[in-house]
């Protein structure tokens, strides 16, 4: 069983932000994504945010949780939503990892 995780940032009201705000938002998002770059950091993120990952199984193969946040930059509030998705896939974990980490296979896997 493999839990596949996708972190998505959905923006609102960002179109009117100036370039420095865009840069700061990108920096903040980069810091948030840094929490997920290795297995240990990812496990800690899950422990700190258990409501984002309610679990999946063969009977309930997907889970999607969207959490609204407000980031304050230069005294302006920017509402953002973070999406956390889990997918249950039954199979050999190494074979699935190899599949997802082989860019040559992306067109076939993702029907691009």
ZAKOL-412302 format. One record per residue: y, z, x of N, C-alpha, C in turn; residue number from 1. Coordinates in nm, 3 decimals. Last residue first. Layout:
N
ZARO     npy     npz     npx    capy    capz    capx     cpy     cpz     cpx num
ZARO       Y       Z       X       Y       Z       X       Y       Z       X NUM
...
This chain:
112
ZARO     npy     npz     npx    capy    capz    capx     cpy     cpz     cpx num
ZARO   1.246  -2.106  -0.025   1.377  -2.161   0.013   1.371  -2.310   0.036 112
ZARO   1.053  -1.916  -0.107   1.071  -2.042  -0.177   1.210  -2.101  -0.152 111
ZARO   0.989  -1.705   0.050   1.104  -1.687  -0.039   1.140  -1.814  -0.115 110
ZARO   0.766  -1.806   0.189   0.758  -1.677   0.119   0.868  -1.665   0.013 109
ZARO   0.860  -2.048   0.298   0.746  -2.047   0.207   0.743  -1.919   0.124 108
ZARO   1.084  -1.968   0.455   1.098  -2.071   0.351   0.984  -2.071   0.250 107
ZARO   0.968  -1.759   0.625   1.064  -1.729   0.519   1.074  -1.840   0.414 106
ZARO   0.813  -1.821   0.844   0.745  -1.817   0.714   0.841  -1.794   0.597 105
ZARO   0.974  -1.798   1.062   0.923  -1.931   1.031   0.858  -1.936   0.893 104
ZARO   1.020  -1.520   1.089   1.121  -1.605   1.026   1.071  -1.744   0.987 103
ZARO   0.825  -1.265   1.036   0.808  -1.397   1.096   0.904  -1.495   1.028 102
ZARO   0.814  -1.027   0.905   0.890  -1.031   1.029   0.873  -1.163   1.104 101
ZARO   0.649  -1.053   0.687   0.793  -1.034   0.663   0.876  -1.039   0.789 100
ZARO   0.397  -1.084   0.814   0.449  -1.189   0.727   0.601  -1.176   0.712  99
ZARO   0.365  -0.839   0.944   0.371  -0.962   1.022   0.433  -1.076   0.941  98
ZARO   0.349  -0.675   0.716   0.459  -0.657   0.812   0.476  -0.783   0.896  97
ZARO   0.111  -0.769   0.603   0.237  -0.783   0.530   0.357  -0.768   0.622  96
ZARO  -0.069  -0.697   0.806  -0.057  -0.838   0.767   0.075  -0.861   0.692  95
ZARO  -0.038  -0.418   0.807   0.000  -0.495   0.925   0.019  -0.643   0.890  94
ZARO  -0.133  -0.340   0.546   0.006  -0.317   0.588   0.048  -0.401   0.707  93
ZARO  -0.315  -0.529   0.327  -0.318  -0.479   0.463  -0.174  -0.462   0.512  92
ZARO  -0.236  -0.434  -0.014  -0.282  -0.523   0.092  -0.280  -0.454   0.226  91
ZARO  -0.029  -0.426  -0.285  -0.159  -0.384  -0.235  -0.205  -0.484  -0.131  90
ZARO   0.292  -0.324  -0.317   0.211  -0.440  -0.282   0.081  -0.388  -0.224  89
ZARO   0.564  -0.222  -0.499   0.427  -0.188  -0.463   0.351  -0.317  -0.435  88
ZARO   0.895  -0.192  -0.403   0.794  -0.282  -0.459   0.658  -0.238  -0.408  87
ZARO   1.216  -0.057  -0.465   1.083  -0.041  -0.407   0.989  -0.138  -0.479  86
ZARO   1.561  -0.059  -0.401   1.447  -0.119  -0.470   1.319  -0.094  -0.392  85
ZARO   1.878   0.039  -0.463   1.760   0.077  -0.385   1.637   0.029  -0.462  84
ZARO   2.217  -0.048  -0.435   2.090  -0.068  -0.504   1.974  -0.038  -0.412  83
ZARO   2.530   0.089  -0.473   2.420   0.069  -0.381   2.293   0.056  -0.462  82
ZARO   2.852  -0.013  -0.553   2.722   0.027  -0.604   2.617  -0.006  -0.499  81
ZARO   3.189   0.101  -0.530   3.078   0.022  -0.480   2.950   0.071  -0.546  80
ZARO   3.536   0.114  -0.570   3.405   0.143  -0.627   3.300   0.045  -0.574  79
ZARO   3.777   0.235  -0.374   3.700   0.112  -0.388   3.562   0.148  -0.443  78
ZARO   4.101   0.369  -0.374   3.960   0.387  -0.411   3.896   0.251  -0.432  77
ZARO   4.329   0.425  -0.108   4.288   0.342  -0.222   4.139   0.366  -0.248  76
ZARO   4.399   0.551   0.128   4.440   0.613   0.001   4.411   0.527  -0.122  75
ZARO   4.252   0.404   0.318   4.398   0.393   0.311   4.450   0.438   0.175  74
ZARO   3.973   0.432   0.120   4.024   0.373   0.244   4.173   0.350   0.226  73
ZARO   3.706   0.579  -0.028   3.851   0.586  -0.018   3.892   0.537   0.120  72
ZARO   3.450   0.469  -0.235   3.494   0.488  -0.098   3.646   0.487  -0.098  71
ZARO   3.235   0.580  -0.472   3.375   0.542  -0.451   3.409   0.572  -0.307  70
ZARO   2.927   0.456  -0.604   3.002   0.537  -0.509   3.147   0.492  -0.512  69
ZARO   2.642   0.444  -0.810   2.783   0.411  -0.792   2.845   0.508  -0.694  68
ZARO   2.319   0.325  -0.763   2.407   0.442  -0.759   2.549   0.395  -0.729  67
ZARO   2.029   0.208  -0.903   2.163   0.170  -0.860   2.252   0.292  -0.872  66
ZARO   1.694   0.147  -0.842   1.792   0.251  -0.873   1.926   0.204  -0.819  65
ZARO   1.394   0.013  -0.931   1.529  -0.022  -0.889   1.623   0.087  -0.937  64
ZARO   1.058  -0.049  -0.868   1.157   0.052  -0.902   1.291   0.004  -0.849  63
ZARO   0.737  -0.180  -0.957   0.872  -0.192  -0.902   0.959  -0.076  -0.949  62
ZARO   0.479  -0.124  -1.064   0.491  -0.185  -0.933   0.633  -0.200  -0.877  61
ZARO   0.305   0.089  -1.210   0.451   0.070  -1.213   0.491   0.011  -1.078  60
ZARO   0.037   0.066  -1.145   0.076   0.066  -1.287   0.226   0.045  -1.305  59
ZARO   0.040   0.081  -0.869  -0.015  -0.040  -0.931   0.025  -0.049  -1.078  58
ZARO   0.364   0.228  -0.802   0.217   0.229  -0.802   0.170   0.097  -0.863  57
ZARO   0.644   0.406  -0.662   0.584   0.290  -0.729   0.433   0.302  -0.717  56
ZARO   0.927   0.628  -0.661   0.788   0.594  -0.635   0.742   0.475  -0.716  55
ZARO   1.195   0.685  -0.667   1.107   0.758  -0.759   0.959   0.728  -0.739  54
ZARO   1.433   0.696  -0.468   1.298   0.642  -0.449   1.198   0.717  -0.538  53
ZARO   1.666   0.825  -0.514   1.675   0.679  -0.495   1.537   0.615  -0.494  52
ZARO   1.604   1.091  -0.515   1.625   1.028  -0.646   1.639   0.876  -0.635  51
ZARO   1.598   1.167  -0.244   1.472   1.142  -0.315   1.490   1.074  -0.451  50
ZARO   1.761   1.164   0.004   1.797   1.093  -0.120   1.672   1.065  -0.204  49
ZARO   1.654   1.288   0.223   1.787   1.330   0.181   1.828   1.270   0.046  48
ZARO   1.413   1.148   0.248   1.410   1.293   0.223   1.544   1.342   0.169  47
ZARO   1.515   0.893   0.307   1.438   0.913   0.184   1.434   1.062   0.148  46
ZARO   1.630   0.945   0.556   1.715   0.897   0.446   1.645   0.920   0.312  45
ZARO   1.404   1.012   0.706   1.507   1.113   0.682   1.597   1.074   0.565  44
ZARO   1.277   0.762   0.709   1.210   0.877   0.646   1.310   0.987   0.615  43
ZARO   1.471   0.619   0.856   1.441   0.581   0.719   1.373   0.696   0.644  42
ZARO   1.455   0.742   1.103   1.582   0.750   1.028   1.559   0.717   0.881  41
ZARO   1.188   0.665   1.165   1.225   0.806   1.155   1.355   0.825   1.076  40
ZARO   1.195   0.380   1.170   1.109   0.452   1.076   1.152   0.597   1.058  39
ZARO   1.532   0.249   1.190   1.399   0.276   1.244   1.324   0.367   1.147  38
ZARO   1.759   0.194   1.038   1.716   0.098   1.140   1.581   0.128   1.203  37
ZARO   1.899   0.333   0.847   1.773   0.271   0.806   1.710   0.184   0.914  36
ZARO   2.144   0.418   0.918   2.049   0.522   0.879   1.910   0.465   0.855  35
ZARO   2.290   0.188   0.942   2.233   0.245   1.065   2.133   0.355   1.035  34
ZARO   2.398   0.153   0.691   2.276   0.079   0.724   2.211   0.130   0.852  33
ZARO   2.625   0.315   0.721   2.524   0.348   0.620   2.392   0.279   0.652  32
ZARO   2.759   0.175   0.919   2.716   0.312   0.945   2.609   0.355   0.846  31
ZARO   2.810  -0.062   0.779   2.728  -0.065   0.900   2.675   0.072   0.934  30
ZARO   2.983   0.033   0.586   2.852  -0.018   0.545   2.757  -0.023   0.663  29
ZARO   3.202   0.098   0.752   3.135   0.203   0.674   2.996   0.159   0.630  28
ZARO   3.264  -0.161   0.845   3.227  -0.056   0.939   3.151   0.056   0.867  27
ZARO   3.333  -0.287   0.606   3.220  -0.337   0.683   3.171  -0.232   0.782  26
ZARO   3.558  -0.133   0.539   3.442  -0.134   0.451   3.318  -0.182   0.525  25
ZARO   3.726  -0.203   0.753   3.681  -0.065   0.739   3.560  -0.055   0.647  24
ZARO   3.763  -0.477   0.698   3.704  -0.435   0.825   3.650  -0.293   0.815  23
ZARO   3.889  -0.460   0.450   3.760  -0.529   0.462   3.688  -0.485   0.589  22
ZARO   4.122  -0.333   0.533   4.033  -0.264   0.441   3.894  -0.328   0.446  21
ZARO   4.235  -0.530   0.690   4.197  -0.404   0.754   4.103  -0.323   0.665  20
ZARO   4.287  -0.734   0.496   4.187  -0.754   0.601   4.142  -0.624   0.667  19
ZARO   4.316  -0.586   0.163   4.365  -0.659   0.280   4.258  -0.661   0.389  18
ZARO   4.172  -0.649  -0.161   4.189  -0.565  -0.042   4.238  -0.650   0.074  17
ZARO   4.105  -0.793  -0.380   4.247  -0.769  -0.359   4.275  -0.685  -0.235  16
ZARO   3.831  -0.799  -0.386   3.902  -0.925  -0.368   4.050  -0.904  -0.335  15
ZARO   3.724  -0.563  -0.458   3.744  -0.585  -0.316   3.826  -0.712  -0.292  14
ZARO   3.643  -0.493  -0.715   3.783  -0.477  -0.678   3.811  -0.498  -0.530  13
ZARO   3.315  -0.427  -0.610   3.408  -0.445  -0.721   3.548  -0.418  -0.669  12
ZARO   2.997  -0.523  -0.471   3.138  -0.490  -0.460   3.213  -0.511  -0.590  11
ZARO   2.693  -0.391  -0.381   2.761  -0.474  -0.480   2.906  -0.429  -0.485  10
ZARO   2.452  -0.390  -0.141   2.585  -0.342  -0.172   2.651  -0.441  -0.269   9
ZARO   2.114  -0.300  -0.117   2.213  -0.400  -0.153   2.345  -0.333  -0.185   8
ZARO   1.821  -0.267   0.046   1.947  -0.199   0.022   2.051  -0.306  -0.004   7
ZARO   1.487  -0.260  -0.025   1.603  -0.347  -0.010   1.726  -0.265  -0.043   6
ZARO   1.161  -0.204   0.079   1.291  -0.146   0.047   1.401  -0.248   0.071   5
ZARO   0.830  -0.166  -0.013   0.930  -0.257   0.041   1.065  -0.212  -0.009   4
ZARO   0.556   0.006   0.070   0.678   0.018  -0.009   0.781  -0.070   0.058   3
ZARO   0.220  -0.081   0.054   0.345  -0.088   0.128   0.459  -0.071   0.030   2
ZARO  -0.118   0.000   0.085   0.000   0.000   0.000   0.123   0.000   0.089   1
